Every structure is written in structure tokens, then in C-alpha cells.
Amino acid sequence: MWTAHRDRSASAETETVTVSAENPLRERLPFWQVDSAKTAIALYDLTAEETVFEQQASRLMIPASCMKLLTAVTALKRLGPNAVLESRLLADGIIHRGTLYGNLIFEGDDDPLFESFEPMVDVLQRRGIQRIEGDVVLDLARSDTLRPHPTAAPWDIPWNRLPLLLRGEPFVRRTLLWELARAGIAVKPRPVGASLPRLEGLPRRIRLNAAEYRAKVLATERHPLRHVLAPMLIHSSNIKAESVLWHVDNPFYRWGGSHVADDQRPTSSLWTFIREEMPEEDTAGFVINDGSGLSPDNRLTAHFLMRLLVYAWGDEDIREVLLKEALATPQHPVRRGSLTFRMSAPLFKDRVFCKTGTLTTRGASSLAGYIHAGNDRWYAFAIINEDTPVWDARQFQDRICRLVIGSE
């Protein structure tokens, strides 16, 4: 089991490690504005396939939002870069002279990009449906409301900012019924053969699957997973990160007796990915409480984040999504994201592709990603600072990127 990890000492390795490839950090590091004892750096030369620099890289530290890199890579590996989030509106009955005699079923994915029922209800209007004599049945991937991990601040994922399908079944039902009423479609619930009780459990699941199998699809809304990953990484969306983690943890939710097994932890898929795809990594003392990095109790190492990026680089599909779509990059008109006020110098353009992380309550700041250096080498890197003013940490991280690019 992955819960039985031993703790590492806070005084983990402090020495610098260099190997045979050219080390772009060979000059004195700019530690003047940060505490070097609470700074971890790991740098890997992807061209030479060698680690070229590590300092305190095996020290357990708070990854902040760089935890989203693990969530994204796991999702791309497990679900594939072409995975799609799909929600459907189905008619389980007969449509005759503007009336649906049967149930209207909404099959909702845990899709953070689903914003309104209006397009689907418009389809009902175009089909001439004016009345529903049956039930409005919901089959939601997530019946409850999305909440942050208990160790995180509750206001980090505010309910009023949640996407529609992540606000819980009562709210989704009220919204759908209101949209139907707005469109002038009357709903008259009455006992029908396909009526489904609002109860959880395997019998309901079997009946619901059978109803959806025979039902006619009226409207569909689909969003590629990669369209969720981009704002999740570029703009550091915690909500989208937790939604992506839910999909990876629950790939077969529509065929199970319940949405999440009682003995399943919310991050089990992340541990499974590490065990199966990165078995050589030392995970002693790791703490992974969520997929977004909001929990201040999360602990990873700079070495692990670096190796995760090396792993992603070795998978062509994952590398393409990260480099071309999902990682923030300076001075890009769309992908600046959390780098909007950083790396404004021209030398950073088309050179840095990264994920930022900040947890101000703990003075934690992180930066991890890829650098295309001036010598045409590609590097994977990870930097974590703790107990450091955020501005100072970011200045330090940007300076490290300058050194790797070769401008200093």
C-alpha cells in the first residue's frame, strides 16, 4: 500500500550534484534574495539524457499548484489526449404531436466546461416538443458538490464559482427544470413504465443503464479533455484540476454500483500511475491529498517533478499536448496565464514552457517545466521555494531560467 511511507528528515541532502553533461548552472547561484536552505532545484538535460544539476532535490517540500502536472500527465496517460467529456439529453419514450410520453434523461459528465442547458433545450424546441408526461431523470457523474480537500481552505473552491454540473444534483435539477419552463416546455410527472426512483445503488444503476440504452439521443454536448487541461495548467484552475482527477479516479462510474468505492482514496489513480509508470522513483514521505495542490500538507520533491517531466517528454502524445497547448509560456497572446507579470524580457519568448505554483499561507512557490536553451538543448526543470516572499521566489526562479537559457 502507498500509505505506509516512512518520513524523511528535514535535513535531506544539501549538496549539489553535477554529472558529465554541460551544466548551465555552473556559475554561483543567485541566492541573495532567498533562503538557500529552503530551496530545491533539479535540472535534467533532455538532449544528453542526463541530470546536470540538483540541490536539495530530494527534500520533501510543498509543490503548490505544480501538483497539477502530476494530475495532467496521469490523465493524458490513462484517458488519452483525445478523451472527450460528453453530456447527453435522451428521450426514453415516444414523442407524439409535441408531447414526450416517457422520461427525459439528462446524462451529465463531470464537465467543468458545461455552462448551460439552453443549447440542449433549444434542440427540444426545434423538435417541436412542448410537453413532457413523465419524469425528468438525472444521471450525473458527480451527484454531490465539488469540495476542496479538508486540509485546504474552503474558500479556495467557492460554491458560487463552480461550473453547473459540479454544484450538486439539487441545483442541476432546478436549473434544468427552470430552463424547460423558460422555453415553454411543460413537465407533468406521472407514473410511467420507465420511471426511476431517486435512489442510489446497484438496482437503480441497472435500470438507468437499461433506460439509457433504449433511449433516443436528442442533444449532445462534447468537450475535449485537452480543452480542460489548458486552462487548468495555464491559468492554474483548481476546479478543473479536481474535475480532471475525478475522471481519472472514476473511469467506469456509469457501470458501478456507486460513484466511488468506500475504500478508494480520491488520489488513488495518481499513486497507481507513479507505481506503474515511475516505479524507480523513491516516494518515501510523499503526501498527495488532491489533484490541484491546494492542500498545504502535500509533499513532493523537486527531483520527482523533474522526473515526471522527463517521463512526459518521452511520450510523444503527452509532450505534444504540454508543449503546444497546455503549459504557460511567456509573451504568448493566449498562453501567458500565470506568467502575465513574469518573464517579460524577449529572451524568454518561445524558450520557457512551464507551470507555476503558489501557496502564500506557507510561503511556498514553485516552477517546473521545459526550457529550450540558447545552445539548442532542451531541459526539464523543477524549482521549489519555501518560507520565502512570493515576489522574491519568483525573481529567483526567473533568474535560474535565464541562466539555463544562457543569457547570463
N, C-alpha and C positions, 0 to 999 in steps of 0.2 A: 504494500500500500504506500501511497505517496504522502501520507500524513506523518509517517514516522521518520522525519528527518532530524538529524542532530543539528544543534545550533553551532554557528561559527563564532569564534571570538571576534570582538570588535576590533581587535588589533591584528586584522588579517594582513597579508603581505603588503609591504610598503615599497619594496624595491622595484626599480624599473627593469623591464625585460626587453632586450632587443635581440633580433636574430639577423640572419645574413642579408636579407633584402635591405635596400637603402631605406634609412629611417628619416622621414621628413620632419620628425620632432627632435632631431639630434641637437638642436640648439637649446639653450636654457628655456624652460617653460615659463610662461607669463603668470607666475603665481602671486604677483604683487597685490592683486585685488581679491584673492580667495584664500581659504584655508586649505593648504595642500594636503593636510591630514584627512580632510573630508572631501576629497576629490578623487574620482576614479576615471581612468582613461584607458580605452582599448582601441587599438588600430590594427587593421589587417589589410595587407596588400593583396588585392584580388587578382592582380596581374601576375605577381610572383607566387601567389598562394602561400603566403607566409605571414605570421604575426610579426609586426615590426616594432610595436611599442605597447607596453602595458604598465600602468601604475595603479596599484591598489585595485586592479581589475577584478579580483576575486572577493572583494569586500562586499558584504550584503548591504544594499542601500535602497532607498525609496525610488522606484523607477518613474513615479508620477505617470503622466499620460503616455510615456513610451511603452507602457504596458499594452497600449493599443496595437503596437507592432506584433506582439505575440498573438493577439486576437485576430488580426488581419491575416497573418501568414497561415494560422491554423484554419481559418475559414476558406482561404484560397486553396489550401491543400485538400481539405476534407470535402468541401462543396464544389470546388472548381471555379475557375474565373468566369465561366459562362452561366453560373447558377442564377436563377430568377426567382424573385418573390412574387407570388401570384395570389390575387384575391378574386373570387367569383360570386356572381349572383345567379342563383338557379331556381327554376320553377319545377317543383315536384307535384305535378297535377296537370290539369287540362285548361288551356286558355280558349275561351269561347265568348265571342261578342263582348270583348273588353273586360272580361272577368276571369281571374285565375282561380279555378276551383281546386284548391290544394295549398300546399305550403310554399312560401317564398323563403329560400335558404340563402343566407349570406355565409360564404366560406372565406373567412378572413385570415390572411397570413399575418405574421408579426412584422408588418411592413412599416417602417418609420417614414416612408415616402408617400403613404396613402393619406390624403388630406381631406377628402370629401366624398360623400355618397352622391353628390349631384350628377356627375357623369353617368353613373350606373342607373340612377332613377330616370335620367333623360332617355336612356335606352328603353326603359319600360314605357315611357310616354310615346316614343316613336313606334313601339309595337302595338300601341292602342290599348294598353292595359289601364283600366280606370278603377278597378275594384279587385280586392283580394279576399276571397272567402276561405280562410284558413289561417294558419299561424305564420308569424314571421320568426323563423328559427335561425339562431346564430351558431356557427361552428367556428370559434375563434382559436387561433393558435395559443394566444395568451388571454385567458379569461380574467385574470387579475390585473392590477395596475403595476406598471414597472416601478420598482423602487431601488434606490442605491443599496449597497451592502451596509449592514448595520453599523460597521465601524466608520463609515463615511458620513459626512454632514448631510442631513435630509434635504437641505436646500440646494444641493448640487444637482439634483434631478427634480425640479419643481413640477408638480402635477399639472399646473396650468400651461406648461410649455411642452407637455408630452404630445406626440402625434396621436391622431384619433384612435388608432387601433391599439394603442398601448395604455389607454386610460381606463381599462376595465370594461367588462361586459355590460353593466347597467348603463354606463354613459354611451357606449356604442349602440345599444338598443334604442335609447331615447333619441339619439342623433338620426338613426335610420328611420324611425317612425316619424320624426319631425320632417325629414326630407320627403318622405312619401306624402305626408299631409300637405306640405308646401306645393307639391306637384299635383295635388288634387286626386291622389290615389287613395281611396278609402280602404281600410283594413277592418274586416269583420271576422274576428276569430270565432271558430266553431269547431266542434269535434269532427275531424276527418280521419280517414284511414291511416294517413301518413303522419298524423300529429305526433310530436315528440315531446315528452316531458322535459322540463328544465332540470334534469338531474345528471350528476356526474357518474361515471362508472362504465364498466365494460358493456352492459346491455344497451345503454344509450348510444355508446360508441358504435356498436354493431348496427343498430337501427339507423343511426345517422349516416354511416358509410353506405348502407344499402339505399337509403333515400337519395344520397348524392350520386350514387352510381346510375340510378334510373332517371334522375332529374335532367331537365334540359337547361343548358347553359344560356343565360340571357345576356350577361355582360361580364367582361373580364378586365382587370387592371393588372398590368405586369411591370415590374421594375427590376432591372439587372442588379445583382448583388454588388457589382463594382461601382454602381452609382451611389450605393450606401457607403462603401469603403472610402471613396474620395473625400466627402465632407467629414467622415469620421476621423481620417488622418490629417487632412489639410487644415480643417478648422477645429480639430480636436473635439468632436461631438461625443460627449459621454453617453447620451441617449442612444445614438446609433451604434456605439460600441457595445452597449449592453444588449441591444436588439440582435446584433450580429452574433454575439456569444450565445444568446438563446437559441438561435438557429443551429449553431454548431453543436450545442449540447442536446438538442431535441430534433434530430433529423427525421424521425419517424413518428412525430407526435400524433398524426391523424390515424395511426393504426394501433396506438397503445391504449391501455385501459385508463391511464391518467396522463396528464401532460408531462409531469416529472416524477420519476420514481422516488419513493421516500428516502432511499439510501443514496441518491445521486446528489453530489455537490454541484453548485452552479458552475464551477470551473473545471469539471471533470474532463471535458474534452481537451482543455489546454494541457492538463497533466498527461493525458493519453498521447497527445501529439508529441510532447517532449520525450516521453518514454519510447515511443515507436520511431520517431524521426531523428531524434538527437540523443540516442542512448549513451553516448560517451560523455555527455555533459554532467558535471557534478552539481546536483541540485540541493545539496545539504543546506538546510536552513531557509530555503525558498518559501515565501508566503505569497499565494495568489488568491486574493479574495474576490476579485471581479475582473471584468474584461476591459475596463476603462481607465484604471489607475487611480480612482477616487479614494480608495481605502488608504489611509496613512500607514496601515500595518503591512502593506505589500512590501516584499523584499525580493530583489533580483540582484544580479551583478552586471557590471559593465561588460565583463567577458562574455556572459551569456547573451546579452543583447547584440554584441558584435557577432558572435557565432550564429545567432538567429538570422542576422542579415546575410552572413556568408551562405547559410543554408538556402535562403530565399534567392540569392544570386545564382545558385546552382540549378534552380528550377526555372526554366525559360519562361513558362507561363506566369509564374509569380513575379519574376523580375520585370517582365513587360508591364504588368499592371502597376507595380510600385513605381517604376521609373517614369512611365509615360502618363500615368493617370492619378495615382493615389498619394504620392509623397509631396509635401510642400517644397517649393523651390523659389529662390529669390527672384524678384523683378518679373515674375510671370504674371500676365494680366488676370489670370483666374486662380492660379495655384500658389499665390503668396501666402494666403491663410494666416497662420500664426507667425509667419515671418514678415508681416507687413511693416513692422517697425525695426526690422533687423536686416543685416547683410545688404545694405543699400548700395554699397560700392559696386561698380561694374564688374570687378574681378570675380564676384560670386555668381554672376549670371551663368546659367547652364553648367555650373560646377558643383552645386550642392543640392542634394535631394534628401530630405530628412523629415523627422518627426520631433516636435518639441514636447516638453513636459514641464509642468509647474505645479507645485503644491505649496502654496505660500504659508500655510499654517505650520509647516515643518521646515521652511526654508530650503525646500528641495527643488532642484531644477535639473533637467536632463535634455540631451540632444543626441539623436542617433540616426544614422542613415548612410548615404553613399557620397563620396567626393570623387570628382573627375579632376585629377591634379594637372598642373601645367605640363608635366612631363609625360602626359597621356596615360598615366597609371590610374586605375580605379582602386579606391579604398572603401572598406566598410569600417565604421567607427561608432563608438558609444562613449558619451561623457556624462557623468552624474556628479552633481554638487549637492552637498547638504549643509544646513545651518549657514547659509550664505544669502545675502540680499539678492533678490532675483535679478536686478539690473547688473550687479557685479558678476553673477554667474553667467549671464548671457554674454556679457562682454568677453569674459574668459573663453567661453565656448566658441564664439565667433573668431577670436584670435587664434585658437587652435586650428580652426578650419582654414584660416589664412595661411598658417604655417604649412598645412598639408597641401594646399593648392600650390604653394611655392612662391607666394608674393612677399615673404619676409625672410 
